Amino acid sequence: MKILLIGASGTLGKAVAAELGARHEIVRASRKGADVQVDIAKVDSIRAMFAQVGRVDAVACAAGKVVFAPLSELSQDQFAVGLNDKLMGQVSLVLLGQAQVRDGGSFTLISGVLSRDPIRAGASASMVNGAIDAFVRSAALELPRGLRINSVSPTLFEESAAAYGPFFRGFKPVPVAHAALAFSRSIEGAQTGQTYIVE
Ligand SMILES: NC(=O)c1ccc[n+]([C@@H]2O[C@H](COP(=O)([O-])OP(=O)(O)OC[C@H]3O[C@@H](n4cnc5c(N)ncnc54)[C@H](OP(=O)(O)O)[C@@H]3O)[C@@H](O)[C@H]2O)c1
């Protein structure tokens, strides 16, 4: 398979590339230093990426930004970051990518634990992650030509615990490789409309 992986240089993206790279061709995309440059917060940039990459068998996203801040301090502009980047960025990958994914191919989006298990300062992340999982359930009903779509919803990664651990007291981190396996299930399996919980 030819797999377009957005966010390939990140903690999650590198693990997904390591899991799938031995069996498939990975086209790495991110804002800088990848095979293809893309900013998922910009629709024109996504359009240009698909024009450059051409037909693929799978689109997988391991990117997506949200702002963490106490609810009393979260501004509309800060909410807009998560809506434009992690949520609509990934929705746009599906909207613009439908025509580029071959029959029976797949989309795999990234959400996260906070939709079901909230923390302080996580209101934007919880909202965006829940929306991604809901979008996936619904889009699966309508995608044409046997196209499939799933999301991966991991808890904190062990590899990120030093950076984010203080926000996630009491959560048991998982190796990021476990989240990469969920991408494998989505891309190499047959299911659609699923959210793979990794915790
Ligand atoms: N870390 C965790 O513990 C954890 C747990 C659950 C869920 N998640 C979710 O997993 C996703 C990835 O997290 P991560 O920790 O692996 O992040 P990360 O290490 O910061 O990596 C982010 C990746 O996405 C790319 N990127 C960032 N903004 C982009 C944009 N606007 N357009 C295209 N590419 C972009 C980055 O490369 P460039 O800078 O070159 O663009 C990089 O390749 C996020 O959505 C996060 O919420 C993370």
The ligand as a Gaussian input file, in Angstrom:
#p B3LYP/6-31G(d) Opt

LIG

0 1
 N        1.551000      12.716000      22.927000
 C        0.569000      12.045000      23.544000
 O        0.728000      11.513000      24.662000
 C       -0.748000      11.902000      22.862000
 C       -1.755000      11.099000      23.446000
 C       -2.994000      10.994000      22.814000
 C       -3.218000      11.674000      21.613000
 N       -2.221000      12.433000      21.071000
 C       -2.483000      13.132000      19.811000
 O       -1.611000      12.615000      18.839000
 C       -1.302000      13.626000      17.886000
 C        0.203000      13.678000      17.706000
 O        0.800000      13.920000      18.966000
 P        2.387000      13.854000      19.138000
 O        2.660000      13.901000      20.614000
 O        2.969000      12.741000      18.313000
 O        2.791000      15.282000      18.514000
 P        4.236000      15.794000      18.064000
 O        5.332000      14.905000      18.561000
 O        4.267000      17.244000      18.418000
 O        4.214000      15.642000      16.464000
 C        3.332000      16.383000      15.681000
 C        3.578000      16.040000      14.228000
 O        2.620000      16.722000      13.422000
 C        3.261000      17.651000      12.560000
 N        2.400000      18.836000      12.541000
 C        2.119000      19.690000      13.554000
 N        1.232000      20.616000      13.157000
 C        0.939000      20.327000      11.867000
 C        0.101000      20.942000      10.904000
 N       -0.641000      22.044000      11.175000
 N        0.033000      20.399000       9.653000
 C        0.762000      19.301000       9.357000
 N        1.588000      18.686000      10.221000
 C        1.661000      19.197000      11.472000
 C        4.651000      17.876000      13.170000
 O        5.649000      18.201000      12.207000
 P        5.912000      19.738000      11.758000
 O        6.191000      20.507000      13.010000
 O        7.058000      19.627000      10.799000
 O        4.658000      20.157000      11.069000
 C        4.934000      16.473000      13.710000
 O        5.314000      15.621000      12.637000
 C       -1.940000      14.928000      18.408000
 O       -3.169000      15.146000      17.767000
 C       -2.178000      14.613000      19.877000
 O       -3.258000      15.343000      20.414000
 C       -0.994000      12.564000      21.658000

